[in-house]
Amino acid sequence: MINQRHKSLALRLLCLAVCVWSVSASTDVKGTVPAPGDVAERLQECAVVQALNEKKAASNDSASSLTSQIFSILFPGSPAVNALLATLYISGPPNFLLALCPPNIDPSSLSVMVAFAVGGLLGDTLFHLLPEIFLGEDEHDKVKFVMVEPNKNLLLGAAILAGLLTFVAMDKGLRIATGGGGGHSHSHSHVQAEVTTAAKSSGADYRSDEKELRSRKVATNGNASHDTQILSSADKEINPSVKLGGYLNLIADFTHNITDGLALSSSFYASPTIGATTTVAVFFHEIPHEVGDFALLIQSGFSKRAAMGAQFVTALGAFLGTCIGIAIQEFGGNSASADANAVGLLGTSLQWGDLLLPFTAGTFLYVGTVSVIPELLETGPNKSEELRKTLTQFVAIFIGAGIMLAISWS
């Protein structure tokens, strides 16, 4: 026998079906089908949906969490203003931290910090961006219905793939430009090895030059200070290929920061919560990224001041990306702000602005997996040390992903 609870649930489902049927049948005399936004609004007028809204509102805690209060202080304005503020937050502090970094910092020592950033990026992508892309954000005071559009989901998936393949093309192009020396990464261990090799080969030439200078000194017995000056300037020379790698890395860093700006702008236009969590993930990612690039520039012959200045210049790429994202959202439109009768892309309800968030999700997937994880897989000959290092990296990954999960949990 069906108990009372099952009867009540069946009755509610029946009423909800009647509501959906009545909404779908509510066309005008010309037979025009209601827009998805109109359907959602009319569903909220159904008695069953209103009862579910009251139940959900009663079960939710009215007091905002600590993270929500902090986010409301950090991001108090419109989506455009909040995106610009977030860009300032992720660009300023990491670059100012470079003043505390020693010039001879070893980029490979950043592996634990890189692992933490991987957890943050993947956590933000899997816990926040992808659910928001396909289902939208949950609302605390009412239930939400999602209309399934197969072609819409296909376009969103294509935008994710486009973002991933864009970074594949960028990375491949950089590897070709550097002669197969490796793409843009965080620890730059491969570049460090090249610098070391170049230094060793150049050092042999410098030692031969040094012997020649000393023989000249003994033979001529004059102008010793001039010979010493020539020798010191020769010691400071950097292999041209290493210098080229440093400049190419600046170009890649500038382009990478543009995508960070696109991610921030699209996230804040999606929702304040998604924007705030994406800001946290990008911030965690930027610290080891900037320190690794700083170390590479030092190895490429930059002074500490010049390397810091170059990093500030590349940070402008994030503001450029943010402005581009804001322009796309404001002029390209999105499904939330579009007119109810507006024609979407390829017959769907999507607008051009709706494709920006899945595009950036694809770039995050590439950076968090293909671009970084191979560095975490590098091992040395000491098995016990590598095992301890691996455990530490996994703990850092779980902590980074756990923070992303805790921020948005209920």
DOZA-579412 format. One record per residue (C-alpha): x, y, z; residue number from 1. Coordinates in Angstrom, 2 decimals, decimal comma. Layout:
BEGIN
{c1=X&c2=Y&c3=Z&num=NUM}
...
***
This chain:
BEGIN
{c1=0,00&c2=0,00&c3=0,00&num=1}
{c1=1,30&c2=3,44&c3=-0,88&num=2}
{c1=1,94&c2=5,42&c3=2,28&num=3}
{c1=0,86&c2=8,99&c3=2,85&num=4}
{c1=4,30&c2=10,44&c3=2,01&num=5}
{c1=4,36&c2=8,80&c3=-1,40&num=6}
{c1=0,82&c2=10,00&c3=-2,08&num=7}
{c1=1,80&c2=13,57&c3=-1,26&num=8}
{c1=4,87&c2=13,37&c3=-3,49&num=9}
{c1=2,86&c2=11,90&c3=-6,36&num=10}
{c1=0,26&c2=14,65&c3=-5,99&num=11}
{c1=2,94&c2=17,34&c3=-6,11&num=12}
{c1=4,52&c2=15,84&c3=-9,19&num=13}
{c1=1,11&c2=15,68&c3=-10,85&num=14}
{c1=0,44&c2=19,32&c3=-10,04&num=15}
{c1=3,90&c2=20,27&c3=-11,29&num=16}
{c1=3,25&c2=18,42&c3=-14,54&num=17}
{c1=-0,01&c2=20,32&c3=-14,92&num=18}
{c1=1,86&c2=23,59&c3=-14,33&num=19}
{c1=4,45&c2=22,75&c3=-16,96&num=20}
{c1=1,72&c2=21,74&c3=-19,41&num=21}
{c1=-0,20&c2=24,94&c3=-18,79&num=22}
{c1=2,92&c2=27,04&c3=-19,32&num=23}
{c1=3,80&c2=25,24&c3=-22,53&num=24}
{c1=0,23&c2=25,59&c3=-23,74&num=25}
{c1=0,06&c2=29,31&c3=-22,97&num=26}
{c1=0,83&c2=30,60&c3=-26,44&num=27}
{c1=-0,69&c2=33,55&c3=-28,17&num=28}
{c1=-3,04&c2=33,38&c3=-31,09&num=29}
{c1=-0,13&c2=33,08&c3=-33,49&num=30}
{c1=1,14&c2=30,00&c3=-31,70&num=31}
{c1=4,42&c2=31,58&c3=-30,52&num=32}
{c1=6,36&c2=29,37&c3=-28,10&num=33}
{c1=7,33&c2=31,16&c3=-24,87&num=34}
{c1=11,02&c2=31,99&c3=-24,39&num=35}
{c1=12,95&c2=30,00&c3=-21,76&num=36}
{c1=13,03&c2=33,02&c3=-19,46&num=37}
{c1=9,25&c2=33,40&c3=-19,67&num=38}
{c1=8,77&c2=29,71&c3=-18,90&num=39}
{c1=10,88&c2=30,00&c3=-15,75&num=40}
{c1=8,92&c2=33,06&c3=-14,58&num=41}
{c1=5,55&c2=31,42&c3=-15,18&num=42}
{c1=6,61&c2=28,28&c3=-13,36&num=43}
{c1=7,23&c2=30,41&c3=-10,27&num=44}
{c1=3,52&c2=31,31&c3=-10,28&num=45}
{c1=2,45&c2=27,69&c3=-9,79&num=46}
{c1=1,20&c2=26,81&c3=-6,31&num=47}
{c1=3,42&c2=23,73&c3=-6,02&num=48}
{c1=6,52&c2=25,70&c3=-6,98&num=49}
{c1=5,65&c2=28,43&c3=-4,50&num=50}
{c1=5,28&c2=25,81&c3=-1,76&num=51}
{c1=8,72&c2=24,42&c3=-2,65&num=52}
{c1=10,14&c2=27,94&c3=-2,54&num=53}
{c1=8,76&c2=28,49&c3=0,97&num=54}
{c1=10,18&c2=25,18&c3=2,15&num=55}
{c1=13,61&c2=25,97&c3=0,70&num=56}
{c1=13,66&c2=29,47&c3=2,16&num=57}
{c1=12,73&c2=28,11&c3=5,58&num=58}
{c1=15,46&c2=25,46&c3=5,51&num=59}
{c1=18,23&c2=27,90&c3=4,51&num=60}
{c1=20,10&c2=29,86&c3=7,13&num=61}
{c1=19,36&c2=33,55&c3=6,68&num=62}
{c1=22,72&c2=34,59&c3=8,17&num=63}
{c1=25,44&c2=34,94&c3=5,54&num=64}
{c1=28,66&c2=32,99&c3=5,98&num=65}
{c1=32,02&c2=34,56&c3=6,78&num=66}
{c1=33,30&c2=34,02&c3=3,24&num=67}
{c1=30,19&c2=35,71&c3=1,82&num=68}
{c1=30,75&c2=38,73&c3=4,04&num=69}
{c1=34,41&c2=38,94&c3=3,00&num=70}
{c1=33,50&c2=38,64&c3=-0,67&num=71}
{c1=30,86&c2=41,36&c3=-0,33&num=72}
{c1=33,52&c2=43,71&c3=1,08&num=73}
{c1=36,11&c2=42,89&c3=-1,59&num=74}
{c1=33,61&c2=43,02&c3=-4,47&num=75}
{c1=30,94&c2=45,63&c3=-3,68&num=76}
{c1=30,10&c2=46,88&c3=-7,20&num=77}
{c1=28,71&c2=45,81&c3=-10,53&num=78}
{c1=30,11&c2=42,81&c3=-12,44&num=79}
{c1=32,38&c2=45,10&c3=-14,49&num=80}
{c1=33,72&c2=46,91&c3=-11,41&num=81}
{c1=34,18&c2=43,66&c3=-9,50&num=82}
{c1=36,07&c2=42,12&c3=-12,43&num=83}
{c1=38,47&c2=45,08&c3=-12,51&num=84}
{c1=38,95&c2=44,89&c3=-8,74&num=85}
{c1=39,65&c2=41,16&c3=-8,97&num=86}
{c1=42,23&c2=41,80&c3=-11,69&num=87}
{c1=43,93&c2=44,31&c3=-9,40&num=88}
{c1=43,95&c2=41,77&c3=-6,55&num=89}
{c1=45,53&c2=38,98&c3=-8,62&num=90}
{c1=48,07&c2=41,24&c3=-10,35&num=91}
{c1=49,33&c2=43,51&c3=-7,58&num=92}
{c1=50,26&c2=41,39&c3=-4,53&num=93}
{c1=52,01&c2=38,53&c3=-6,42&num=94}
{c1=54,19&c2=41,05&c3=-8,26&num=95}
{c1=55,05&c2=42,97&c3=-5,08&num=96}
{c1=56,07&c2=39,66&c3=-3,47&num=97}
{c1=58,87&c2=39,45&c3=-6,04&num=98}
{c1=60,74&c2=42,13&c3=-4,10&num=99}
{c1=61,17&c2=39,57&c3=-1,30&num=100}
{c1=62,45&c2=36,82&c3=-3,62&num=101}
{c1=66,23&c2=36,31&c3=-3,83&num=102}
{c1=67,63&c2=36,60&c3=-7,37&num=103}
{c1=69,08&c2=33,07&c3=-7,22&num=104}
{c1=65,81&c2=31,33&c3=-6,30&num=105}
{c1=65,51&c2=27,78&c3=-7,63&num=106}
{c1=62,24&c2=27,45&c3=-9,62&num=107}
{c1=62,07&c2=23,71&c3=-8,91&num=108}
{c1=61,58&c2=24,51&c3=-5,21&num=109}
{c1=58,08&c2=25,77&c3=-6,05&num=110}
{c1=56,67&c2=22,27&c3=-6,67&num=111}
{c1=54,52&c2=22,22&c3=-3,51&num=112}
{c1=53,13&c2=25,68&c3=-4,23&num=113}
{c1=52,43&c2=24,63&c3=-7,83&num=114}
{c1=50,59&c2=21,52&c3=-6,55&num=115}
{c1=48,46&c2=23,75&c3=-4,31&num=116}
{c1=47,64&c2=25,97&c3=-7,30&num=117}
{c1=46,68&c2=22,89&c3=-9,36&num=118}
{c1=44,18&c2=21,87&c3=-6,68&num=119}
{c1=42,72&c2=25,37&c3=-6,64&num=120}
{c1=42,39&c2=25,62&c3=-10,43&num=121}
{c1=40,88&c2=22,15&c3=-10,89&num=122}
{c1=38,63&c2=22,65&c3=-7,87&num=123}
{c1=37,31&c2=25,92&c3=-9,24&num=124}
{c1=36,78&c2=24,37&c3=-12,68&num=125}
{c1=35,07&c2=21,17&c3=-11,49&num=126}
{c1=33,15&c2=22,53&c3=-8,49&num=127}
{c1=32,17&c2=25,97&c3=-9,79&num=128}
{c1=32,67&c2=26,70&c3=-13,48&num=129}
{c1=31,37&c2=23,51&c3=-15,11&num=130}
{c1=28,21&c2=23,24&c3=-12,92&num=131}
{c1=27,53&c2=26,93&c3=-13,55&num=132}
{c1=28,02&c2=26,49&c3=-17,31&num=133}
{c1=25,54&c2=23,63&c3=-17,74&num=134}
{c1=23,09&c2=24,11&c3=-14,85&num=135}
{c1=23,41&c2=27,68&c3=-13,62&num=136}
{c1=23,84&c2=28,86&c3=-10,05&num=137}
{c1=21,57&c2=27,73&c3=-7,25&num=138}
{c1=19,32&c2=30,35&c3=-5,71&num=139}
{c1=18,87&c2=30,36&c3=-1,93&num=140}
{c1=15,27&c2=31,54&c3=-1,79&num=141}
{c1=13,61&c2=29,55&c3=-4,59&num=142}
{c1=13,86&c2=26,37&c3=-6,59&num=143}
{c1=15,25&c2=26,53&c3=-10,08&num=144}
{c1=14,28&c2=24,58&c3=-13,21&num=145}
{c1=16,66&c2=23,91&c3=-16,08&num=146}
{c1=15,34&c2=23,47&c3=-19,61&num=147}
{c1=17,47&c2=20,94&c3=-21,46&num=148}
{c1=18,59&c2=22,12&c3=-24,88&num=149}
{c1=20,78&c2=19,46&c3=-26,52&num=150}
{c1=22,27&c2=21,86&c3=-29,07&num=151}
{c1=22,96&c2=24,37&c3=-26,31&num=152}
{c1=25,00&c2=21,81&c3=-24,38&num=153}
{c1=26,89&c2=20,94&c3=-27,56&num=154}
{c1=27,84&c2=24,57&c3=-28,11&num=155}
{c1=28,98&c2=24,92&c3=-24,50&num=156}
{c1=31,12&c2=21,80&c3=-24,85&num=157}
{c1=32,57&c2=23,14&c3=-28,11&num=158}
{c1=33,53&c2=26,38&c3=-26,33&num=159}
{c1=35,32&c2=24,38&c3=-23,60&num=160}
{c1=37,22&c2=22,46&c3=-26,27&num=161}
{c1=38,08&c2=25,71&c3=-28,05&num=162}
{c1=39,61&c2=27,12&c3=-24,87&num=163}
{c1=41,69&c2=24,00&c3=-24,31&num=164}
{c1=42,90&c2=23,83&c3=-27,92&num=165}
{c1=43,78&c2=27,54&c3=-27,88&num=166}
{c1=46,26&c2=26,92&c3=-25,09&num=167}
{c1=47,56&c2=23,82&c3=-26,89&num=168}
{c1=48,28&c2=26,00&c3=-29,94&num=169}
{c1=49,93&c2=28,70&c3=-27,81&num=170}
{c1=52,13&c2=26,18&c3=-26,01&num=171}
{c1=53,07&c2=24,41&c3=-29,24&num=172}
{c1=53,91&c2=27,72&c3=-30,91&num=173}
{c1=56,20&c2=28,69&c3=-28,05&num=174}
{c1=57,96&c2=25,33&c3=-28,20&num=175}
{c1=58,53&c2=25,75&c3=-31,93&num=176}
{c1=59,83&c2=29,30&c3=-31,42&num=177}
{c1=62,32&c2=28,12&c3=-28,79&num=178}
{c1=63,53&c2=25,21&c3=-30,89&num=179}
{c1=61,71&c2=22,56&c3=-28,89&num=180}
{c1=63,01&c2=23,88&c3=-25,58&num=181}
{c1=59,65&c2=23,60&c3=-23,86&num=182}
{c1=56,56&c2=25,70&c3=-23,41&num=183}
{c1=55,39&c2=28,17&c3=-20,83&num=184}
{c1=55,26&c2=26,57&c3=-17,40&num=185}
{c1=55,57&c2=27,38&c3=-13,70&num=186}
{c1=58,79&c2=25,87&c3=-12,46&num=187}
{c1=60,70&c2=26,33&c3=-15,76&num=188}
{c1=62,97&c2=23,44&c3=-14,80&num=189}
{c1=63,71&c2=22,67&c3=-18,46&num=190}
{c1=64,79&c2=26,25&c3=-19,06&num=191}
{c1=66,98&c2=26,17&c3=-15,97&num=192}
{c1=68,75&c2=23,11&c3=-17,35&num=193}
{c1=69,37&c2=24,93&c3=-20,61&num=194}
{c1=70,78&c2=27,90&c3=-18,76&num=195}
{c1=73,09&c2=25,65&c3=-16,76&num=196}
{c1=74,29&c2=23,90&c3=-19,91&num=197}
{c1=74,83&c2=27,19&c3=-21,68&num=198}
{c1=76,71&c2=28,53&c3=-18,68&num=199}
{c1=79,01&c2=25,50&c3=-18,63&num=200}
{c1=79,77&c2=25,68&c3=-22,35&num=201}
{c1=80,27&c2=29,42&c3=-22,19&num=202}
{c1=82,41&c2=29,03&c3=-19,09&num=203}
{c1=84,91&c2=26,91&c3=-21,01&num=204}
{c1=85,24&c2=29,66&c3=-23,61&num=205}
{c1=85,61&c2=32,28&c3=-20,89&num=206}
{c1=88,39&c2=30,30&c3=-19,23&num=207}
{c1=90,30&c2=30,13&c3=-22,52&num=208}
{c1=89,78&c2=33,88&c3=-22,95&num=209}
{c1=91,00&c2=34,33&c3=-19,40&num=210}
{c1=94,24&c2=32,46&c3=-20,16&num=211}
{c1=94,76&c2=34,56&c3=-23,26&num=212}
{c1=94,22&c2=37,75&c3=-21,28&num=213}
{c1=96,68&c2=36,62&c3=-18,61&num=214}
{c1=99,30&c2=35,76&c3=-21,24&num=215}
{c1=98,83&c2=39,19&c3=-22,77&num=216}
{c1=99,27&c2=40,70&c3=-19,35&num=217}
{c1=102,51&c2=38,88&c3=-18,71&num=218}
{c1=103,84&c2=39,60&c3=-22,21&num=219}
{c1=103,01&c2=43,29&c3=-22,30&num=220}
{c1=103,18&c2=43,96&c3=-18,54&num=221}
{c1=100,68&c2=46,78&c3=-18,81&num=222}
{c1=97,12&c2=48,00&c3=-18,38&num=223}
{c1=96,03&c2=45,26&c3=-15,96&num=224}
{c1=92,87&c2=47,08&c3=-14,98&num=225}
{c1=91,68&c2=47,14&c3=-18,59&num=226}
{c1=92,17&c2=43,37&c3=-18,95&num=227}
{c1=90,28&c2=42,76&c3=-15,71&num=228}
{c1=87,39&c2=44,87&c3=-16,96&num=229}
{c1=87,21&c2=42,86&c3=-20,22&num=230}
{c1=87,22&c2=39,62&c3=-18,26&num=231}
{c1=84,42&c2=40,73&c3=-15,90&num=232}
{c1=82,24&c2=41,84&c3=-18,80&num=233}
{c1=82,78&c2=38,49&c3=-20,53&num=234}
{c1=81,69&c2=36,63&c3=-17,40&num=235}
{c1=78,38&c2=38,47&c3=-17,45&num=236}
{c1=77,50&c2=37,47&c3=-21,01&num=237}
{c1=74,43&c2=35,26&c3=-21,43&num=238}
{c1=73,86&c2=32,77&c3=-24,21&num=239}
{c1=71,68&c2=34,45&c3=-26,92&num=240}
{c1=69,25&c2=31,50&c3=-27,03&num=241}
{c1=68,65&c2=31,89&c3=-23,29&num=242}
{c1=67,97&c2=35,61&c3=-23,74&num=243}
{c1=65,51&c2=34,79&c3=-26,52&num=244}
{c1=63,77&c2=32,29&c3=-24,23&num=245}
{c1=63,32&c2=35,02&c3=-21,61&num=246}
{c1=61,69&c2=37,42&c3=-24,06&num=247}
{c1=59,46&c2=34,71&c3=-25,52&num=248}
{c1=58,38&c2=33,80&c3=-22,01&num=249}
{c1=57,32&c2=37,42&c3=-21,45&num=250}
{c1=55,12&c2=37,23&c3=-24,55&num=251}
{c1=53,60&c2=33,95&c3=-23,36&num=252}
{c1=53,06&c2=35,40&c3=-19,88&num=253}
{c1=51,29&c2=38,44&c3=-21,32&num=254}
{c1=48,99&c2=36,21&c3=-23,38&num=255}
{c1=48,34&c2=33,95&c3=-20,39&num=256}
{c1=47,35&c2=36,96&c3=-18,29&num=257}
{c1=44,86&c2=37,99&c3=-20,97&num=258}
{c1=43,03&c2=34,68&c3=-20,46&num=259}
{c1=43,08&c2=35,27&c3=-16,71&num=260}
{c1=41,31&c2=38,57&c3=-17,29&num=261}
{c1=38,76&c2=36,89&c3=-19,56&num=262}
{c1=38,12&c2=34,29&c3=-16,86&num=263}
{c1=37,51&c2=36,93&c3=-14,19&num=264}
{c1=35,16&c2=39,04&c3=-16,29&num=265}
{c1=33,08&c2=36,08&c3=-17,50&num=266}
{c1=32,88&c2=34,67&c3=-13,96&num=267}
{c1=31,56&c2=37,86&c3=-12,39&num=268}
{c1=28,96&c2=38,27&c3=-15,13&num=269}
{c1=27,84&c2=34,69&c3=-14,41&num=270}
{c1=27,43&c2=35,31&c3=-10,66&num=271}
{c1=29,23&c2=37,07&c3=-7,79&num=272}
{c1=30,03&c2=33,74&c3=-6,11&num=273}
{c1=31,59&c2=32,24&c3=-9,23&num=274}
{c1=33,60&c2=35,42&c3=-9,75&num=275}
{c1=34,91&c2=35,42&c3=-6,18&num=276}
{c1=35,93&c2=31,76&c3=-6,22&num=277}
{c1=37,63&c2=32,18&c3=-9,61&num=278}
{c1=39,56&c2=35,13&c3=-8,20&num=279}
{c1=40,81&c2=32,98&c3=-5,31&num=280}
{c1=41,85&c2=30,18&c3=-7,69&num=281}
{c1=43,67&c2=32,53&c3=-10,07&num=282}
{c1=45,41&c2=34,25&c3=-7,13&num=283}
{c1=46,76&c2=30,93&c3=-5,83&num=284}
{c1=47,88&c2=30,12&c3=-9,36&num=285}
{c1=49,59&c2=33,46&c3=-9,96&num=286}
{c1=52,03&c2=33,30&c3=-7,02&num=287}
{c1=54,15&c2=30,33&c3=-8,22&num=288}
{c1=53,60&c2=31,46&c3=-11,80&num=289}
{c1=55,07&c2=34,92&c3=-11,19&num=290}
{c1=57,95&c2=33,62&c3=-9,05&num=291}
{c1=58,85&c2=31,04&c3=-11,71&num=292}
{c1=58,80&c2=33,66&c3=-14,47&num=293}
{c1=60,87&c2=36,00&c3=-12,28&num=294}
{c1=63,54&c2=33,32&c3=-11,78&num=295}
{c1=63,64&c2=32,61&c3=-15,52&num=296}
{c1=64,14&c2=36,30&c3=-16,34&num=297}
{c1=67,01&c2=36,50&c3=-13,84&num=298}
{c1=68,62&c2=33,48&c3=-15,48&num=299}
{c1=68,10&c2=35,13&c3=-18,89&num=300}
{c1=70,27&c2=38,09&c3=-17,90&num=301}
{c1=67,69&c2=40,50&c3=-16,44&num=302}
{c1=68,57&c2=42,42&c3=-13,29&num=303}
{c1=66,20&c2=42,03&c3=-10,36&num=304}
{c1=64,69&c2=45,47&c3=-10,95&num=305}
{c1=64,32&c2=44,87&c3=-14,70&num=306}
{c1=62,71&c2=41,48&c3=-14,09&num=307}
{c1=60,19&c2=43,01&c3=-11,67&num=308}
{c1=59,42&c2=45,78&c3=-14,16&num=309}
{c1=58,87&c2=43,24&c3=-16,94&num=310}
{c1=56,47&c2=41,29&c3=-14,74&num=311}
{c1=54,46&c2=44,44&c3=-14,03&num=312}
{c1=54,23&c2=45,07&c3=-17,78&num=313}
{c1=52,92&c2=41,56&c3=-18,43&num=314}
{c1=50,36&c2=42,09&c3=-15,65&num=315}
{c1=48,73&c2=44,67&c3=-17,93&num=316}
{c1=47,64&c2=41,72&c3=-20,05&num=317}
{c1=45,21&c2=40,73&c3=-17,30&num=318}
{c1=43,58&c2=44,18&c3=-17,41&num=319}
{c1=43,41&c2=43,98&c3=-21,21&num=320}
{c1=41,70&c2=40,58&c3=-20,99&num=321}
{c1=39,27&c2=41,87&c3=-18,37&num=322}
{c1=38,32&c2=44,85&c3=-20,54&num=323}
{c1=37,84&c2=42,56&c3=-23,56&num=324}
{c1=35,63&c2=40,27&c3=-21,48&num=325}
{c1=33,55&c2=43,19&c3=-20,19&num=326}
{c1=33,09&c2=44,46&c3=-23,76&num=327}
{c1=31,95&c2=41,03&c3=-24,95&num=328}
{c1=29,47&c2=40,74&c3=-22,09&num=329}
{c1=28,12&c2=44,28&c3=-22,48&num=330}
{c1=27,88&c2=44,39&c3=-26,29&num=331}
{c1=27,71&c2=40,69&c3=-27,17&num=332}
{c1=25,06&c2=40,05&c3=-24,53&num=333}
{c1=24,22&c2=36,94&c3=-22,56&num=334}
{c1=21,11&c2=34,85&c3=-22,10&num=335}
{c1=20,33&c2=36,39&c3=-18,71&num=336}
{c1=20,17&c2=39,95&c3=-20,03&num=337}
{c1=18,95&c2=39,26&c3=-23,58&num=338}
{c1=15,42&c2=40,03&c3=-24,70&num=339}
{c1=12,97&c2=37,19&c3=-24,27&num=340}
{c1=12,31&c2=37,02&c3=-28,01&num=341}
{c1=15,95&c2=37,47&c3=-29,05&num=342}
{c1=17,35&c2=34,88&c3=-31,44&num=343}
{c1=20,29&c2=32,98&c3=-29,96&num=344}
{c1=23,25&c2=31,25&c3=-31,55&num=345}
{c1=22,28&c2=28,51&c3=-34,01&num=346}
{c1=18,70&c2=28,39&c3=-32,78&num=347}
{c1=19,57&c2=28,06&c3=-29,08&num=348}
{c1=19,06&c2=30,51&c3=-26,22&num=349}
{c1=22,83&c2=31,19&c3=-26,03&num=350}
{c1=24,37&c2=34,59&c3=-26,75&num=351}
{c1=28,02&c2=35,31&c3=-27,53&num=352}
{c1=28,74&c2=36,32&c3=-23,95&num=353}
{c1=27,60&c2=32,91&c3=-22,71&num=354}
{c1=30,51&c2=31,23&c3=-24,50&num=355}
{c1=33,18&c2=33,18&c3=-22,62&num=356}
{c1=32,88&c2=31,24&c3=-19,36&num=357}
{c1=33,17&c2=27,76&c3=-20,97&num=358}
{c1=36,12&c2=29,04&c3=-23,04&num=359}
{c1=37,98&c2=30,05&c3=-19,89&num=360}
{c1=37,03&c2=26,74&c3=-18,25&num=361}
{c1=38,83&c2=25,00&c3=-21,11&num=362}
{c1=41,95&c2=27,11&c3=-20,54&num=363}
{c1=41,84&c2=26,26&c3=-16,82&num=364}
{c1=41,62&c2=22,56&c3=-17,64&num=365}
{c1=44,72&c2=22,83&c3=-19,81&num=366}
{c1=46,74&c2=24,86&c3=-17,31&num=367}
{c1=45,74&c2=22,61&c3=-14,40&num=368}
{c1=46,52&c2=19,35&c3=-16,20&num=369}
{c1=48,66&c2=19,37&c3=-19,34&num=370}
{c1=50,70&c2=22,46&c3=-18,47&num=371}
{c1=51,47&c2=21,74&c3=-14,82&num=372}
{c1=50,98&c2=18,08&c3=-13,90&num=373}
{c1=53,96&c2=16,87&c3=-16,04&num=374}
{c1=56,17&c2=18,99&c3=-13,77&num=375}
{c1=54,74&c2=17,26&c3=-10,71&num=376}
{c1=55,48&c2=13,87&c3=-12,32&num=377}
{c1=59,21&c2=14,62&c3=-12,56&num=378}
{c1=61,19&c2=12,43&c3=-10,14&num=379}
{c1=64,78&c2=12,06&c3=-9,00&num=380}
{c1=66,96&c2=9,07&c3=-8,11&num=381}
{c1=66,33&c2=9,27&c3=-4,34&num=382}
{c1=63,24&c2=7,09&c3=-3,83&num=383}
{c1=62,52&c2=7,99&c3=-0,20&num=384}
{c1=62,88&c2=11,71&c3=-0,84&num=385}
{c1=60,68&c2=11,51&c3=-3,95&num=386}
{c1=58,01&c2=9,56&c3=-2,04&num=387}
{c1=57,94&c2=12,18&c3=0,70&num=388}
{c1=57,82&c2=14,94&c3=-1,92&num=389}
{c1=54,96&c2=13,20&c3=-3,75&num=390}
{c1=52,90&c2=12,84&c3=-0,57&num=391}
{c1=53,44&c2=16,52&c3=0,19&num=392}
{c1=52,30&c2=17,47&c3=-3,32&num=393}
{c1=49,14&c2=15,36&c3=-3,05&num=394}
{c1=48,32&c2=16,95&c3=0,29&num=395}
{c1=48,79&c2=20,39&c3=-1,28&num=396}
{c1=46,48&c2=19,45&c3=-4,18&num=397}
{c1=43,76&c2=18,24&c3=-1,80&num=398}
{c1=44,08&c2=21,39&c3=0,32&num=399}
{c1=43,75&c2=23,64&c3=-2,76&num=400}
{c1=40,71&c2=21,74&c3=-4,05&num=401}
{c1=39,24&c2=21,52&c3=-0,52&num=402}
{c1=39,35&c2=25,29&c3=-0,14&num=403}
{c1=37,42&c2=25,68&c3=-3,39&num=404}
{c1=34,86&c2=23,13&c3=-2,22&num=405}
{c1=34,49&c2=24,69&c3=1,24&num=406}
{c1=33,91&c2=28,17&c3=-0,18&num=407}
{c1=30,80&c2=27,14&c3=-2,09&num=408}
{c1=29,49&c2=24,31&c3=0,10&num=409}
{c1=25,83&c2=25,05&c3=0,90&num=410}
***
